[in-house]
Amino acid sequence: MRTGGKIVAALLAGVALGAPALATTLQEAFIQTYNSSPALNAARAQLRATDEGVPIAKAESRLQASSTLGLSQNTNGIARLNNGGRTLTAQLNLSYPLFQGGRVKNAINAAESRVAGGRADLRTTEGNIFTQVVAAYMDVIRDASIVDLNKKNVDVLNTNLKASRDRFQVGDLTRTDVAQSEARLSLARSQLVTAQGNLTGSRENFRRVIGIWPETLAPPPALPPLPATPDQAVETALSNSPAIQAAGAITQAAGFDVRAARAQRLPTLAAVGGTNYNNYLGTINQVSGGFGGDNSQGSNSAGIALTVPLYQGGLVGARVRQAQAVQNQAAEQGIDVERQVIANTRAAFASYRAAAEAITANQQAVSANELALEGVRAENRVGTRTVLEVLNAEQELLNAQVDLVSAQHDQYVAGFALLNAMGEAEARDLGLDGGSLYDPTANYNHVRRWIGDWSDQPQYTPRGTRTSGPTPEAPDVAPYDPDKTVTPRSQ
């Protein structure tokens, strides 16, 4: 049973999370990516190229027509062109295949199987790209939260340093205590700069994947219900994974290729016909040696041509063996793809569960560290705890808060990766409302019956958005202003 359809309600539930009115939502990021991703548009173009394999295969079963037009000048010597006869010739040749040993039928079936595999590959690409969107989206939220936590930590340590200096002035603390506060503030500033760099990198990756610069991101909506056990997840993946379906289609196409190669050993039968026209352009006397005659002659012909291959130098046998080897390769790759899907599904399930347990543990750690910090500060005020112990308690709280943010990020990304592994993270599962979805069958239905040699596609204009140009300013990642803090110095 598909659970991905429940994502629609989950995405809409993001409105109730208290996000700013102008914030970019995860659904908007999906829509932006779906409409402007160059990787996704390239995959669609690749599928359109695969669609053309069907009319290419069908062309071998249709009437073939060719014509030849020639003009020749017979000479009695290079310097006496005017004494030779001239001949204008025109030929029209027609051939219609009646029997080709099943070669064309199997080629068409192989092409149609590859189209089915191409559609499954497009689904795989969609799911993988949307998983990248979720990861990029959550990376920005995580790193922005870590920057905020580090800013608050710098502010707290700055306040601590001021208090330490004041207490040092009245003789309540030693120079060592002040130096420890200064060192910890410098370390916090370094951590803040590192966090700001990580956030900038995440924002650049967001722009690469989604095509726009992230300003303010709304909290992500809740994920839909996920399987309770890894076995349930694997069962869904095996029945629904587009990667497995694509591998099966390619294996089937390879089987048709083997049959098409074997058909080259069989006779072929074709109906043939044509017409010939010769015009001597008034020079029939020179051509016939002076006996005269009609200057124009024509003839028509029609019949059946049977071609029986007797020996082709081992070519057909080599092609059959080659096609069989490709078929073996496709079969083995299908098993490998199945292994990958199972491994990815179980790994995503394990990561999701581990992150969920880590969230619980880190929430407890944050609560405990908050309580411990409050106690250490109180004990420091009465002289039973040192400044270093207060600094360590503050650092432990910061570490627990960062770990909690990271675990929340990891759980959401792993949950969506699990949906993707099960084949439930495609556009049809996400309820995108940014316009009609791309129909992979539209181009196929349009070209599969084309018979004209002059039917080109219109000039293509890339739909992928470019990300060149200056980077927008992001106030929350601006370099930390040292003028707003006390510069550490020894007393």
C-alpha positions in Angstrom: 0.0 0.0 0.0 1.4 3.4 -0.9 1.9 5.9 1.9 3.3 8.6 -0.2 -0.1 10.1 -1.0 -0.3 11.2 2.6 2.5 13.7 1.9 0.0 16.0 0.4 -1.7 16.6 3.8 1.6 16.7 5.5 2.9 19.5 3.2 -0.2 21.5 3.7 0.2 21.1 7.4 3.3 23.2 7.2 1.1 26.3 7.3 0.3 25.6 10.9 3.9 25.6 12.1 4.1 29.3 12.8 6.3 30.0 9.8 6.7 33.6 8.6 4.2 34.6 6.0 6.9 35.3 3.3 9.0 32.3 4.2 9.8 29.8 1.5 8.2 26.4 2.2 9.4 23.0 1.4 6.6 22.5 -1.1 7.6 25.7 -2.9 11.1 24.4 -3.1 9.8 21.2 -4.6 7.8 23.2 -7.2 10.8 25.4 -8.1 13.0 22.4 -8.6 10.5 20.5 -10.6 10.0 23.4 -13.0 13.6 24.6 -13.3 16.1 21.8 -12.4 18.5 21.3 -15.3 19.2 17.8 -14.2 15.5 16.9 -14.3 15.0 18.6 -17.6 18.0 16.7 -19.0 16.5 13.5 -17.8 13.2 14.3 -19.6 15.1 15.1 -22.8 16.9 11.8 -22.5 13.6 10.0 -22.3 12.4 11.9 -25.4 15.5 10.6 -27.2 14.6 7.1 -26.0 11.1 7.5 -27.4 12.5 7.9 -30.9 13.8 4.4 -30.8 10.3 3.1 -31.5 9.7 5.0 -34.8 13.3 4.2 -35.8 12.6 0.5 -35.4 9.2 0.8 -37.1 10.9 2.4 -40.1 12.4 -0.9 -41.1 8.9 -2.3 -41.8 7.7 0.5 -44.0 8.0 1.3 -47.7 11.4 2.4 -48.9 11.7 4.7 -51.9 14.7 6.2 -53.6 15.4 7.9 -56.9 18.5 8.5 -59.0 19.0 11.2 -61.6 22.1 11.3 -63.8 23.5 13.1 -66.8 26.4 11.5 -68.8 28.4 12.7 -71.8 30.1 10.0 -74.0 33.3 11.3 -75.8 35.5 10.2 -78.6 38.4 12.0 -77.0 38.9 14.6 -74.3 38.9 17.4 -76.9 35.9 16.3 -78.8 33.0 16.4 -76.3 30.6 17.6 -78.9 30.9 14.4 -80.9 29.8 12.1 -78.1 26.3 11.1 -77.1 24.5 12.6 -74.1 22.2 10.6 -71.8 19.8 11.8 -69.1 18.8 8.9 -66.8 16.2 8.8 -64.1 15.3 5.8 -61.8 12.7 5.3 -59.1 13.1 2.2 -56.9 10.5 0.9 -54.5 10.8 -1.8 -51.9 8.3 -3.0 -49.3 9.4 -5.7 -46.8 7.1 -8.7 -46.6 9.0 -10.9 -44.2 12.2 -10.3 -42.3 12.3 -13.2 -39.9 10.9 -11.3 -36.9 13.8 -8.9 -36.9 11.7 -5.7 -37.0 9.0 -7.0 -34.6 11.6 -7.8 -32.0 13.4 -4.5 -32.6 10.2 -2.6 -32.0 9.5 -4.6 -28.8 13.0 -3.9 -27.5 12.5 -0.2 -28.2 9.2 -0.1 -26.4 10.8 -1.9 -23.4 13.5 0.7 -23.3 10.9 3.4 -23.3 9.3 1.8 -20.3 12.7 1.6 -18.6 13.4 5.2 -19.5 10.2 6.3 -17.8 11.2 4.4 -14.7 14.6 6.1 -14.8 12.9 9.4 -14.9 10.9 8.5 -11.8 14.2 7.5 -10.1 15.7 10.9 -11.1 12.7 12.7 -9.7 12.9 11.0 -6.4 16.7 11.4 -6.1 16.5 15.1 -6.9 13.6 15.7 -4.5 15.7 13.9 -1.8 18.5 16.4 -2.6 16.0 19.2 -2.2 15.0 18.0 1.3 18.7 17.5 2.3 19.6 21.0 1.0 16.6 22.6 2.7 17.2 20.9 6.0 21.0 21.7 5.8 20.2 25.4 5.7 17.7 25.2 8.6 20.2 23.1 10.7 23.2 25.4 10.0 21.1 28.5 10.6 20.0 27.1 13.9 23.7 26.3 14.8 24.7 29.8 13.9 22.0 31.2 16.1 23.1 28.9 19.0 26.7 30.0 18.6 25.7 33.7 18.5 23.9 33.3 21.7 26.8 31.4 23.2 29.2 34.3 22.2 26.8 36.7 23.9 26.7 34.7 27.0 30.4 34.3 27.2 30.8 38.0 26.5 28.6 38.7 29.5 30.6 36.2 31.6 33.8 37.9 30.6 32.5 41.3 31.7 31.4 39.8 35.0 34.8 38.1 35.5 36.6 41.3 34.9 34.4 43.1 37.4 35.0 40.5 40.0 38.7 40.5 39.3 38.7 44.3 39.9 37.3 43.7 43.4 39.6 40.8 44.1 36.9 38.1 43.9 38.5 36.2 41.0 42.1 35.7 39.8 43.7 36.6 36.5 43.6 32.9 35.6 39.8 33.0 35.8 39.7 36.1 33.5 42.1 34.4 31.1 39.9 31.3 31.0 36.9 33.4 30.2 38.8 35.2 27.4 40.0 32.0 25.9 36.6 30.5 25.9 35.1 33.6 24.2 37.8 33.4 21.5 37.0 29.8 21.0 33.3 30.6 20.8 34.0 33.2 18.1 36.0 30.7 16.1 33.1 28.2 16.3 30.7 31.0 15.2 32.8 31.8 12.2 33.0 28.1 11.3 29.2 27.8 11.7 28.7 30.8 9.5 30.9 29.3 6.8 29.0 26.1 7.0 25.7 28.0 6.6 27.1 29.8 3.6 28.1 26.5 2.0 24.7 25.1 2.7 23.0 28.1 1.1 25.1 27.8 -2.0 24.2 24.1 -2.3 20.5 25.1 -1.8 20.8 27.5 -4.7 22.6 24.8 -6.8 19.9 22.2 -6.2 16.8 24.4 -6.2 17.9 27.3 -8.3 17.0 30.2 -5.9 18.8 31.8 -2.9 17.3 30.8 0.4 16.1 33.8 2.3 13.8 32.6 5.1 12.8 29.0 5.2 9.7 27.8 6.9 9.9 24.8 9.2 9.3 21.6 7.3 6.0 19.8 7.6 5.7 16.4 9.3 6.6 13.4 7.3 3.8 10.9 6.5 3.6 7.7 8.5 6.5 5.4 7.7 6.7 1.6 7.9 7.0 0.1 11.4 9.7 -2.4 10.5 12.5 -2.5 7.9 10.9 -5.6 6.4 7.7 -3.7 5.6 9.8 -0.9 4.0 11.7 -3.4 1.9 8.5 -5.1 0.8 7.2 -1.8 -0.4 10.4 -0.9 -2.1 10.6 -4.2 -4.0 7.1 -3.8 -5.4 7.3 -0.1 -6.1 10.9 1.0 -6.7 11.4 2.6 -10.2 15.0 1.5 -10.2 14.0 -2.2 -10.1 11.3 -1.6 -12.7 13.8 0.1 -15.0 16.3 -2.8 -14.6 13.5 -5.3 -15.4 12.6 -3.3 -18.6 16.2 -3.2 -19.8 16.6 -7.0 -19.2 13.4 -7.6 -21.3 14.7 -5.3 -24.0 18.0 -7.3 -24.1 16.0 -10.5 -24.6 14.3 -8.9 -27.7 17.7 -7.9 -29.0 18.8 -11.5 -28.9 15.8 -12.5 -31.0 16.4 -9.7 -33.4 20.0 -10.8 -33.9 18.9 -14.4 -34.5 16.5 -13.2 -37.2 19.4 -12.2 -39.4 20.0 -15.9 -40.2 16.6 -16.1 -41.8 15.6 -15.2 -45.4 14.0 -11.9 -46.2 11.2 -11.3 -48.7 10.3 -8.0 -50.2 8.1 -6.6 -52.9 10.2 -4.5 -55.3 9.3 -2.3 -58.2 10.6 0.7 -60.1 10.8 2.7 -63.3 13.7 3.7 -65.6 13.8 6.6 -68.0 16.6 7.4 -70.5 16.7 10.5 -72.7 19.6 10.8 -75.2 18.9 14.5 -75.6 18.9 14.3 -79.4 22.2 12.3 -79.7 20.7 8.9 -80.4 22.6 8.8 -83.8 25.9 9.2 -82.1 25.1 6.6 -79.5 23.7 4.0 -81.9 26.3 4.5 -84.6 24.0 6.4 -87.0 21.1 4.0 -87.1 18.7 6.4 -85.4 15.9 5.6 -83.0 13.9 7.1 -80.2 15.7 9.7 -78.1 13.7 8.7 -75.0 13.1 5.3 -73.6 11.4 4.0 -70.5 10.6 0.8 -68.7 8.8 -0.4 -65.5 9.4 -3.4 -63.4 7.7 -5.1 -60.4 8.4 -8.3 -58.6 9.3 -10.1 -55.4 12.9 -10.4 -54.2 13.9 -13.3 -51.8 17.2 -13.0 -50.1 18.6 -16.2 -48.5 21.7 -15.7 -46.4 24.0 -18.7 -46.9 27.2 -17.5 -45.2 28.0 -14.2 -43.7 31.5 -14.7 -42.4 30.4 -15.4 -38.8 28.9 -12.0 -38.5 25.4 -13.1 -37.3 26.8 -15.6 -34.8 29.0 -12.9 -33.3 26.0 -10.5 -33.0 23.9 -13.1 -31.4 26.6 -14.0 -28.8 27.1 -10.3 -28.2 23.4 -9.7 -27.6 23.3 -12.7 -25.3 26.2 -11.3 -23.3 24.4 -8.0 -23.0 21.3 -9.8 -21.8 23.4 -11.6 -19.2 24.8 -8.3 -18.1 21.4 -6.8 -17.8 20.2 -9.7 -15.7 23.1 -9.4 -13.3 22.7 -5.7 -13.1 19.0 -6.2 -12.2 20.0 -8.3 -9.2 22.6 -5.7 -8.2 20.0 -2.9 -8.4 17.7 -5.0 -6.2 20.5 -5.4 -3.7 21.1 -1.6 -3.7 17.4 -0.8 -3.2 17.2 -3.2 -0.3 20.4 -1.9 1.2 19.4 1.7 0.8 15.9 1.1 2.2 17.3 -0.7 5.3 20.0 1.9 5.8 17.5 4.8 5.5 15.2 3.0 8.0 18.1 2.5 10.4 19.2 6.1 10.1 15.7 7.3 10.7 15.3 5.2 13.8 18.7 6.1 15.1 18.0 9.8 14.6 14.7 9.4 16.4 16.4 7.8 19.4 19.1 10.5 19.2 16.5 13.2 19.4 15.1 11.7 22.6 18.5 11.3 24.1 19.6 14.8 23.1 16.4 16.4 24.4 17.2 14.8 27.8 20.8 16.0 27.5 19.7 19.5 26.8 17.3 19.5 29.8 19.9 18.0 32.1 22.6 20.5 30.9 20.3 23.4 31.4 19.6 22.3 34.9 23.3 21.6 35.5 24.3 25.0 34.2 21.8 26.7 36.4 23.2 24.9 39.4 26.8 25.5 38.6 26.2 29.2 38.2 24.4 29.3 41.5 27.3 27.4 43.2 29.8 29.7 41.5 28.1 32.7 43.0 28.7 31.3 46.5 32.2 30.3 45.7 31.8 26.5 45.6 32.3 26.3 41.8 35.1 27.7 39.6 34.7 29.9 36.5 36.1 27.1 34.4 33.4 24.8 35.6 30.8 27.3 34.6 32.4 27.6 31.2 32.5 23.9 30.7 28.8 23.6 31.7 27.9 26.3 29.1 29.9 24.4 26.4 28.3 21.1 27.2 24.9 22.8 26.9 25.8 24.2 23.6 27.1 20.9 22.4 23.9 19.2 23.4 21.8 21.8 21.6 23.8 21.4 18.4 23.5 17.6 18.6 19.8 18.0 19.0 19.5 20.2 16.0 21.6 17.8 14.0 19.6 14.8 15.1 16.3 16.5 14.1 17.9 17.3 10.7 19.1 13.7 10.3 15.8 12.2 11.1 13.9 14.3 8.6 16.4 13.7 5.8 16.6 9.9 6.5 12.8 9.7 6.6 12.5 11.3 3.2 15.3 9.1 1.9 13.3 6.1 3.1 10.3 7.3 1.1 12.5 7.7 -1.9 14.0 4.2 -1.5 10.4 2.9 -1.4 9.5 4.7 -4.6 7.2 7.2 -2.9 9.1 10.5 -3.2 8.1 11.5 -6.8 6.1 14.4 -8.1 2.9 12.4 -8.1 3.4 11.7 -4.4 4.1 15.2 -3.3 0.9 16.9 -4.4 2.7 19.7 -6.2 0.3 22.5 -7.2 2.6 24.6 -9.3 1.0 23.6 -12.6 0.4 20.4 -14.5 3.0 17.6 -14.1 5.3 16.5 -16.9 3.6 13.7 -18.9 6.3 11.3 -20.1 3.8 9.6 -22.5 2.9 12.8 -24.4 6.0 12.9 -26.5 5.9 9.1 -27.1 2.3 9.2 -28.3 3.2 12.2 -30.5 6.2 10.5 -32.3 5.5 6.8 -32.3 3.5 7.0 -35.5 5.5 9.6 -37.3 6.4 8.5 -40.8 7.8 11.7 -42.4 11.5 12.2 -43.0 11.2 16.0 -42.4 9.4 16.1 -39.1 11.9 17.9 -36.8 11.3 19.1 -33.3 11.2 22.9 -32.8 14.3 24.7 -31.5 14.8 23.8 -27.8 15.1 26.6 -25.2 16.7 25.4 -21.9 14.3 25.7 -19.0 16.9 25.3 -16.2 17.5 28.5 -14.3 21.1 29.9 -14.0 22.6 30.9 -10.7 25.3 33.2 -11.9 25.4 36.8 -10.5 26.0 38.3 -7.1 25.1 36.4 -4.0 22.2 38.1 -2.0 23.1 39.4 1.4 22.0 37.2 4.3 21.9 39.2 7.5 22.0 36.1 9.7 25.3 35.0 8.3 27.0 38.4 8.4 30.5 38.3 10.0 30.3 38.7 13.8 30.9 42.3 14.7 33.6 42.5 17.4 32.7 46.1 18.2 29.5 44.8 19.8 31.5 42.7 22.3 34.2 43.2 24.7 37.6 42.5 23.2 39.4 39.9 25.3 42.6 41.2 27.0 44.7 40.3 29.9 44.3 42.3 33.1 
